[in-house]
């Protein structure tokens, strides 16, 4: 079954913006406080979020 949890869902649960979730997922944690990074990490675990590879490939224009 496909996981339909989005970055928006993670952002809402953790109380941060979608951009903050994106920064966390892309490893740009240096710009996030430890408290914020922990909130995002907890929301990802709770929601069992996994990135959508098809969507990522559309953005990066990679062919699989």
CNS distance restraints for C-alpha pairs under 8 A (distance, minus, plus):
assign (resid   3 and name CA) (resid  49 and name CA) 7.29 0.50 0.50
assign (resid   3 and name CA) (resid  50 and name CA) 7.25 0.50 0.50
assign (resid   5 and name CA) (resid   9 and name CA) 6.20 0.50 0.50
assign (resid   5 and name CA) (resid  10 and name CA) 7.66 0.50 0.50
assign (resid   5 and name CA) (resid  47 and name CA) 6.92 0.50 0.50
assign (resid   5 and name CA) (resid  48 and name CA) 7.69 0.50 0.50
assign (resid   5 and name CA) (resid  49 and name CA) 5.70 0.50 0.50
assign (resid   5 and name CA) (resid  50 and name CA) 7.62 0.50 0.50
assign (resid   6 and name CA) (resid  10 and name CA) 6.60 0.50 0.50
assign (resid   6 and name CA) (resid  49 and name CA) 7.08 0.50 0.50
assign (resid   6 and name CA) (resid  51 and name CA) 7.90 0.50 0.50
assign (resid   7 and name CA) (resid  11 and name CA) 6.06 0.50 0.50
assign (resid   7 and name CA) (resid  18 and name CA) 6.18 0.50 0.50
assign (resid   7 and name CA) (resid  21 and name CA) 6.60 0.50 0.50
assign (resid   7 and name CA) (resid  22 and name CA) 7.54 0.50 0.50
assign (resid   7 and name CA) (resid  49 and name CA) 7.94 0.50 0.50
assign (resid   8 and name CA) (resid  12 and name CA) 6.14 0.50 0.50
assign (resid   8 and name CA) (resid  17 and name CA) 7.94 0.50 0.50
assign (resid   8 and name CA) (resid  18 and name CA) 5.76 0.50 0.50
assign (resid   9 and name CA) (resid  13 and name CA) 6.22 0.50 0.50
assign (resid  10 and name CA) (resid  14 and name CA) 6.10 0.50 0.50
assign (resid  10 and name CA) (resid  18 and name CA) 7.94 0.50 0.50
assign (resid  10 and name CA) (resid  21 and name CA) 7.20 0.50 0.50
assign (resid  10 and name CA) (resid  40 and name CA) 6.91 0.50 0.50
assign (resid  10 and name CA) (resid  43 and name CA) 5.61 0.50 0.50
assign (resid  10 and name CA) (resid  44 and name CA) 6.10 0.50 0.50
assign (resid  10 and name CA) (resid  47 and name CA) 7.27 0.50 0.50
assign (resid  10 and name CA) (resid  49 and name CA) 7.63 0.50 0.50
assign (resid  11 and name CA) (resid  15 and name CA) 5.76 0.50 0.50
assign (resid  11 and name CA) (resid  16 and name CA) 5.02 0.50 0.50
assign (resid  11 and name CA) (resid  17 and name CA) 5.45 0.50 0.50
assign (resid  11 and name CA) (resid  18 and name CA) 5.37 0.50 0.50
assign (resid  11 and name CA) (resid  20 and name CA) 7.71 0.50 0.50
assign (resid  11 and name CA) (resid  21 and name CA) 6.16 0.50 0.50
assign (resid  11 and name CA) (resid  40 and name CA) 7.28 0.50 0.50
assign (resid  11 and name CA) (resid  43 and name CA) 7.99 0.50 0.50
assign (resid  12 and name CA) (resid  16 and name CA) 6.56 0.50 0.50
assign (resid  12 and name CA) (resid  17 and name CA) 7.60 0.50 0.50
assign (resid  13 and name CA) (resid  43 and name CA) 6.08 0.50 0.50
assign (resid  14 and name CA) (resid  39 and name CA) 5.37 0.50 0.50
assign (resid  14 and name CA) (resid  40 and name CA) 5.51 0.50 0.50
assign (resid  14 and name CA) (resid  42 and name CA) 7.77 0.50 0.50
assign (resid  14 and name CA) (resid  43 and name CA) 5.71 0.50 0.50
assign (resid  16 and name CA) (resid  20 and name CA) 6.31 0.50 0.50
assign (resid  16 and name CA) (resid  21 and name CA) 7.32 0.50 0.50
assign (resid  16 and name CA) (resid  36 and name CA) 7.85 0.50 0.50
assign (resid  16 and name CA) (resid  40 and name CA) 7.90 0.50 0.50
assign (resid  17 and name CA) (resid  21 and name CA) 6.63 0.50 0.50
assign (resid  18 and name CA) (resid  22 and name CA) 6.18 0.50 0.50
assign (resid  19 and name CA) (resid  23 and name CA) 6.16 0.50 0.50
assign (resid  20 and name CA) (resid  24 and name CA) 6.27 0.50 0.50
assign (resid  20 and name CA) (resid  32 and name CA) 7.70 0.50 0.50
assign (resid  21 and name CA) (resid  25 and name CA) 6.19 0.50 0.50
assign (resid  21 and name CA) (resid  40 and name CA) 6.50 0.50 0.50
assign (resid  22 and name CA) (resid  26 and name CA) 6.02 0.50 0.50
assign (resid  23 and name CA) (resid  27 and name CA) 6.24 0.50 0.50
assign (resid  23 and name CA) (resid  28 and name CA) 4.95 0.50 0.50
assign (resid  23 and name CA) (resid  29 and name CA) 6.39 0.50 0.50
assign (resid  23 and name CA) (resid  31 and name CA) 7.93 0.50 0.50
assign (resid  24 and name CA) (resid  28 and name CA) 5.78 0.50 0.50
assign (resid  24 and name CA) (resid  29 and name CA) 5.32 0.50 0.50
assign (resid  24 and name CA) (resid  32 and name CA) 7.67 0.50 0.50
assign (resid  24 and name CA) (resid  37 and name CA) 6.69 0.50 0.50
assign (resid  24 and name CA) (resid  40 and name CA) 7.47 0.50 0.50
assign (resid  28 and name CA) (resid  32 and name CA) 7.72 0.50 0.50
assign (resid  29 and name CA) (resid  33 and name CA) 7.79 0.50 0.50
assign (resid  29 and name CA) (resid  37 and name CA) 7.02 0.50 0.50
assign (resid  32 and name CA) (resid  36 and name CA) 6.17 0.50 0.50
assign (resid  32 and name CA) (resid  37 and name CA) 6.11 0.50 0.50
assign (resid  33 and name CA) (resid  37 and name CA) 6.22 0.50 0.50
assign (resid  34 and name CA) (resid  38 and name CA) 6.05 0.50 0.50
assign (resid  35 and name CA) (resid  39 and name CA) 6.30 0.50 0.50
assign (resid  36 and name CA) (resid  40 and name CA) 6.30 0.50 0.50
assign (resid  37 and name CA) (resid  41 and name CA) 6.09 0.50 0.50
assign (resid  38 and name CA) (resid  42 and name CA) 6.05 0.50 0.50
assign (resid  39 and name CA) (resid  43 and name CA) 6.23 0.50 0.50
assign (resid  40 and name CA) (resid  44 and name CA) 6.18 0.50 0.50
assign (resid  41 and name CA) (resid  45 and name CA) 6.30 0.50 0.50
assign (resid  42 and name CA) (resid  46 and name CA) 6.08 0.50 0.50
assign (resid  43 and name CA) (resid  47 and name CA) 6.00 0.50 0.50
assign (resid  44 and name CA) (resid  48 and name CA) 5.65 0.50 0.50
assign (resid  44 and name CA) (resid  49 and name CA) 5.12 0.50 0.50
assign (resid  45 and name CA) (resid  49 and name CA) 6.80 0.50 0.50
assign (resid  51 and name CA) (resid  56 and name CA) 7.81 0.50 0.50
assign (resid  52 and name CA) (resid  56 and name CA) 6.35 0.50 0.50
assign (resid  53 and name CA) (resid  57 and name CA) 6.08 0.50 0.50
assign (resid  54 and name CA) (resid  58 and name CA) 6.33 0.50 0.50
assign (resid  55 and name CA) (resid  59 and name CA) 6.44 0.50 0.50
assign (resid  56 and name CA) (resid  60 and name CA) 6.17 0.50 0.50
assign (resid  57 and name CA) (resid  61 and name CA) 5.43 0.50 0.50
assign (resid  57 and name CA) (resid  62 and name CA) 4.99 0.50 0.50
assign (resid  57 and name CA) (resid  63 and name CA) 6.86 0.50 0.50
assign (resid  57 and name CA) (resid  64 and name CA) 7.75 0.50 0.50
assign (resid  58 and name CA) (resid  62 and name CA) 6.80 0.50 0.50
